[in-house]
């Protein structure tokens, strides 16, 4: 069956710029339209039409970045009008195509699915993949001692620090998973620490040692610039939202750059960020579990949609686990990594979810 699903994906990819026909697809595969549609969603966790929508819109961002006319892009991807394309684009990215074209903001990658990817495909050798030399040529000020690099997680932090990838600048990891468990309005105060430690079923002392102490440079040194190294998946973006909210809350007045990773080619997209709404968005989303009322970077807008969906009892991941609960846990985790890369969960989060669902 996996071979048939891969054939479906390959056929879809070859026909993304044409009007989709489930009948034509089923004739090509040799199964009924219902069977193709049902099995595709069962195996991938996403409907065929949703997959096509996200692939078309993601690919269209490349054309927008190259300043192609929006109306031409709309017709290229088989939209009936520029307005129809713009509505679809905004529903996924939170901004319209023209705004994206003017600002070239990062979005979540939605790459062609491969059933099933080898686990090695999702491992990133940071020292080889990140184009640090290119970044240094473009913005050398980010490499001096008055810059703090905040990195998502201990592994990435150790790679950067040990190899001094950002020159003489300082490094600090954010070792959290803000997309799970409750949080508080004020960030990094005693109530926050107690609430987060309790959610992780850890002691306050251990939480401080793991999460708070490694951020000592952020709390106690003054920097002219902070560079945030966070991936584009939901897990990383909720951590990013927390750090940005803290910087607003604490009145940081220096420059802030986001270096966001693209999962398909491991390139880095660098964006200078401006403060204004992150603290209110943090409270709307992570504290109150509501949709944000302010415009955001598309990559964060997409991540928030995923975060709010994952709060639902019968979300897409839970449905997939329920349909495949007889699989051994290691195999099921491997499939979840391959099929839901935009979530960004680690092994422990998926295993906990599998155990709850079973």
C-alpha positions in Angstrom: 0.0 0.0 0.0 2.8 2.4 0.8 4.0 2.1 -2.8 0.5 3.0 -4.1 0.4 6.1 -1.8 3.8 7.2 -3.1 2.5 6.8 -6.7 -0.4 9.0 -5.7 2.0 11.6 -4.3 4.2 11.5 -7.4 1.1 11.9 -9.7 -0.1 14.8 -7.7 3.3 16.5 -7.9 3.4 16.1 -11.6 -0.1 17.7 -12.0 0.0 20.5 -9.4 -0.5 23.1 -12.1 -3.5 21.4 -13.6 -7.1 21.1 -12.3 -7.2 18.2 -9.9 -9.4 15.2 -10.9 -9.8 12.4 -8.5 -11.2 10.3 -11.3 -8.0 10.8 -13.4 -5.9 9.9 -10.3 -7.9 6.8 -9.6 -7.6 5.7 -13.2 -3.9 6.1 -13.1 -3.5 4.2 -9.8 -6.1 1.5 -10.7 -8.2 1.9 -7.6 -11.6 3.6 -6.9 -11.7 7.3 -6.1 -13.0 6.5 -2.7 -10.2 4.1 -2.0 -7.5 6.5 -3.2 -8.9 9.3 -1.1 -9.5 7.2 2.1 -6.1 5.4 2.0 -4.2 8.6 1.3 -5.6 10.3 4.4 -5.2 7.2 6.5 -1.5 6.8 5.5 -0.5 10.5 5.4 -2.8 12.1 8.0 -4.0 14.8 5.5 -6.6 14.8 2.8 -5.6 14.9 -0.9 -7.2 18.3 -1.5 -5.5 19.8 1.6 -2.2 18.4 0.5 -2.6 19.9 -3.0 -3.6 23.3 -1.5 -0.6 23.5 0.8 1.9 22.3 -1.9 0.6 24.8 -4.4 0.7 27.7 -2.0 4.1 26.8 -0.7 5.5 26.5 -4.2 3.9 29.8 -5.1 5.9 31.6 -2.4 9.0 31.0 -4.5 7.4 32.8 -7.5 6.3 35.6 -5.2 9.9 35.9 -3.9 11.1 36.2 -7.5 8.6 39.1 -8.1 6.4 37.2 -10.6 3.1 38.8 -11.2 0.5 37.7 -8.7 -2.2 37.1 -11.4 0.2 35.0 -13.4 0.9 32.9 -10.3 -2.8 32.5 -9.6 -3.4 31.1 -13.1 -0.3 29.0 -13.0 -1.7 27.1 -10.0 -5.1 26.8 -11.5 -6.9 29.4 -9.4 -10.0 30.9 -11.1 -8.9 34.4 -10.3 -6.2 36.5 -8.4 -8.8 37.0 -5.7 -9.4 33.3 -5.2 -5.6 32.7 -4.9 -5.3 35.6 -2.5 -8.0 34.3 -0.2 -6.4 30.8 -0.2 -3.0 32.3 0.5 -4.2 34.4 3.4 -6.1 31.5 4.9 -2.9 29.6 5.3 -0.2 32.3 5.8 -2.2 35.1 7.5 -1.2 37.7 5.0 -2.0 38.3 1.4 0.4 37.6 -1.5 1.2 41.2 -2.0 2.3 41.7 1.6 4.5 38.6 1.3 6.0 39.8 -1.9 6.9 43.2 -0.4 8.4 41.8 2.8 9.8 38.4 1.8 8.9 36.9 5.2 9.6 33.3 6.2 6.9 30.6 5.9 6.7 27.0 6.9 8.1 24.6 4.3 5.6 22.1 3.0 7.7 19.8 0.9 6.7 16.7 -1.2 5.9 13.8 1.1 8.1 10.7 0.8 6.6 7.5 2.3 8.4 6.8 4.5 11.5 8.9 5.0 14.5 7.3 6.7 15.1 8.7 10.1 18.4 10.2 9.0 16.6 12.5 6.6 15.3 14.5 9.6 18.7 15.0 11.2 20.5 18.2 10.5 24.2 18.5 10.7 24.2 22.1 11.7 27.9 22.7 11.1 27.6 21.6 7.5 24.1 22.9 6.6 24.0 26.4 7.9 25.5 28.9 5.6 27.3 30.8 8.3 30.0 32.2 6.0 27.3 33.7 3.8 25.6 35.2 6.8 28.9 36.7 7.9 29.5 38.3 4.6 26.0 39.8 4.5 25.9 41.0 8.2 29.2 40.9 9.9 27.9 42.9 12.9 26.2 39.7 14.1 29.5 38.0 14.8 31.0 40.3 17.5 31.0 40.0 21.3 28.1 42.3 21.9 25.7 39.9 20.2 23.7 37.1 21.9 22.6 34.0 19.9 19.6 32.3 21.5 19.3 28.8 20.1 16.4 26.4 20.3 17.6 23.5 22.4 20.8 22.2 23.9 22.1 20.2 20.9 22.1 23.2 18.6 23.6 25.4 21.3 26.5 23.0 21.9 27.2 22.8 18.2 27.3 26.5 17.8 29.3 27.2 21.0 31.9 24.5 20.6 32.7 25.5 17.0 32.2 29.2 17.6 30.0 29.4 14.5 29.1 33.0 15.2 32.5 34.2 16.0 33.0 36.1 19.3 29.4 36.4 20.1 27.7 34.8 23.1 25.3 31.8 23.0 22.4 30.6 25.1 20.0 27.7 24.7 16.2 27.8 25.3 15.5 24.3 26.6 11.8 24.3 26.7 8.7 22.9 24.9 6.2 25.8 25.2 3.7 24.0 22.9 2.8 21.6 25.8 1.5 22.3 29.3 0.2 25.5 30.8 2.0 28.8 31.1 1.6 32.2 32.8 1.2 35.8 31.8 4.6 36.9 33.1 7.6 35.1 31.6 10.4 33.6 33.7 9.1 34.9 37.0 8.6 32.5 40.0 5.0 31.7 39.0 6.1 30.9 35.5 8.9 28.6 36.8 6.6 26.8 39.2 3.9 26.3 36.6 6.2 25.1 33.9 8.1 22.8 36.3 4.8 21.3 37.4 3.6 20.7 33.9 6.8 18.9 33.1 6.5 16.9 36.3 9.8 18.2 37.4 11.1 19.9 40.5 11.6 23.7 40.5 15.3 23.2 41.2 15.7 20.9 38.2 13.7 23.3 36.0 15.8 26.2 37.0 19.0 24.2 36.3 17.8 23.1 32.9 15.9 26.1 31.5 16.6 29.3 33.5 20.3 29.0 34.4 21.4 28.5 30.7 19.7 31.9 29.9 21.9 33.8 32.4 23.5 35.9 29.6 20.0 37.0 28.5 19.1 38.1 32.0 22.3 39.7 33.2 24.2 41.1 30.2 23.3 43.9 27.9 23.6 43.3 24.1 23.3 45.6 21.2 21.8 42.7 19.1 20.1 39.4 19.8 19.9 36.7 17.1 17.2 34.0 17.5 17.9 30.6 15.8 14.6 28.8 15.7 13.2 26.4 13.2 9.9 26.9 11.4 7.9 24.1 13.0 5.3 24.7 15.6 7.4 23.4 18.5 10.2 25.9 17.7 7.8 28.8 16.9 6.0 28.6 20.2 9.4 28.8 21.9 10.3 31.7 19.7 7.1 33.5 20.6 8.0 33.1 24.3 11.4 34.6 23.9 10.1 37.5 21.8 7.4 38.1 24.4 10.0 38.1 27.2 12.2 40.6 25.3 9.1 42.9 24.9 8.2 42.4 28.6 11.7 43.3 29.7 12.0 46.4 27.6 14.9 45.2 25.4 15.8 48.0 23.0 18.4 46.5 20.8 18.2 44.9 17.4 16.6 41.4 17.0 17.1 39.1 14.1 15.4 35.8 13.4 17.4 33.1 11.6 14.7 30.7 10.6 15.5 27.3 9.0 13.9 25.9 5.9 13.4 22.2 6.3 13.6 21.3 2.7 17.0 22.7 1.9 18.3 23.7 5.3 18.9 27.3 4.2 18.6 30.1 6.7 16.1 32.9 6.2 17.2 36.0 8.1 14.6 38.7 9.1 15.0 41.7 11.3 12.1 41.8 13.7 10.3 44.8 15.2 8.5 44.6 18.6 4.9 45.6 19.2 2.6 42.7 19.6 4.4 39.6 20.7 3.6 39.8 24.4 -0.2 40.2 23.6 0.0 37.3 21.1 1.8 35.2 23.7 -1.1 35.7 26.2 -3.8 35.2 23.6 -2.3 32.0 22.2 -0.2 30.2 24.9 -2.1 31.5 28.0 -5.7 31.8 26.8 -5.5 29.4 23.8 -7.2 31.9 21.4 -6.4 32.9 17.9 -4.2 36.0 17.7 -5.8 39.4 16.9 -2.6 40.8 15.3 -0.8 40.2 12.1 2.3 38.0 12.5 5.1 36.5 10.4 3.5 33.9 8.2 5.7 31.1 9.7 4.4 32.0 13.2 0.8 32.4 12.0 0.9 28.9 10.5 2.5 27.5 13.7 -0.2 29.0 15.9 -2.9 27.3 13.8 -1.1 24.0 14.3 -0.7 24.6 18.0 -4.4 25.4 18.5 -5.4 22.4 16.5 -3.2 20.1 18.6 -5.1 21.3 21.7 -8.2 19.6 20.3 -8.9 16.1 21.6 -9.4 14.6 18.1 -6.7 16.4 16.2 -5.0 15.1 13.0 -2.2 13.3 14.9 -4.6 11.6 17.4 -6.7 10.4 14.5 -3.7 9.0 12.7 -2.5 7.2 15.9 -6.0 5.8 16.4 -6.1 4.4 12.9 -2.6 2.9 13.3 -2.5 2.0 17.0 -1.6 -1.6 16.3 1.8 -0.6 14.9 4.8 -0.9 17.2 5.6 2.4 19.0 9.0 2.9 17.3 7.5 2.4 13.8 4.5 4.7 14.7 6.9 7.4 16.0 9.0 7.2 12.8 5.9 7.7 10.7 4.7 10.6 12.7 8.1 12.3 12.3 7.8 11.8 8.5 4.2 12.8 8.1 3.9 15.8 10.5 7.2 17.7 10.2 5.5 21.0 10.8 4.6 20.0 14.3 8.1 19.5 15.5 7.4 17.2 18.4 10.3 15.0 19.7 10.2 11.3 20.6 9.0 12.0 24.1 6.0 14.1 23.1 4.9 11.6 20.5 5.3 8.6 22.8 3.2 10.4 25.4 0.5 11.1 22.9 0.6 7.5 21.6 0.2 6.1 25.1 -2.7 8.5 25.9 -4.5 7.6 22.6 -4.1 3.9 23.1 
